Amino acid sequence: MKRTRNYITTLNHKSLIGIERLAAIRDGVNAVNRISEKKHYVKCQGRLGPNNPNAPKYQNRGWNSHSCIRLEDAAYVDVYIYERYQ
């Protein structure tokens, strides 16, 4: 599967380990932002995952129907770090 260079990881954002990993990533980005002129931000993109009961909400919405999954409905999240443009 092709990924962008901004992709960091996929994690379960509803588990304790996933919450801790996401917090560590955000803390790292905040630390870099304090010392760097270039600013970055963390983006979480929801993924349905297998057998997700929320999947019918996102079906039959066109060719790109699964591109914007609400985090509340997602089983997993893909974590990306992007440069913030001023």
SVG drawing of the C-alpha trace seen along z (x, -y; Angstrom):
<svg xmlns="http://www.w3.org/2000/svg" viewBox="-26 -33 41 41">
<polyline fill="none" stroke="black" stroke-width="0.4" points="0.0,0.0 1.4,-3.4 1.6,-5.9 2.6,-9.6 5.9,-10.5 3.8,-12.3 2.3,-9.0 3.5,-7.9 1.4,-5.0 -2.0,-3.4 -3.3,-2.8 -6.4,-2.0 -7.3,-5.4 -9.8,-3.9 -7.3,-1.7 -5.0,-2.8 -1.8,-2.0 -3.1,-3.9 -4.0,-7.0 -0.6,-7.0 1.2,-6.6 -0.9,-9.4 -0.1,-11.6 3.6,-10.9 3.5,-11.8 1.7,-15.1 4.2,-15.9 7.1,-15.2 5.6,-17.6 5.0,-20.2 8.7,-19.9 9.9,-20.3 7.6,-23.3 9.1,-25.1 12.6,-25.0 12.0,-25.1 10.9,-27.9 8.9,-25.4 5.7,-24.4 4.0,-21.1 0.7,-19.5 -0.7,-16.0 -3.7,-14.9 -5.7,-11.8 -7.6,-10.2 -10.3,-7.7 -10.4,-4.1 -13.4,-1.8 -11.5,1.5 -13.0,4.9 -16.6,5.7 -17.2,2.1 -20.9,1.6 -20.7,-2.0 -19.7,-1.0 -23.2,-1.3 -23.1,-5.0 -20.3,-5.4 -21.3,-3.1 -23.0,-4.2 -21.7,-7.7 -19.8,-7.8 -16.3,-6.7 -14.6,-8.4 -17.1,-7.4 -14.6,-6.1 -12.1,-9.0 -13.6,-11.0 -14.5,-8.8 -15.5,-10.5 -13.1,-9.6 -16.2,-8.6 -17.1,-6.0 -13.6,-4.8 -12.0,-1.6 -8.5,-2.9 -6.8,-6.1 -3.9,-6.8 -1.6,-9.4 0.1,-12.0 2.4,-14.9 2.1,-17.9 4.0,-21.2 1.8,-24.1 1.9,-26.9 1.9,-30.4"/>
</svg>
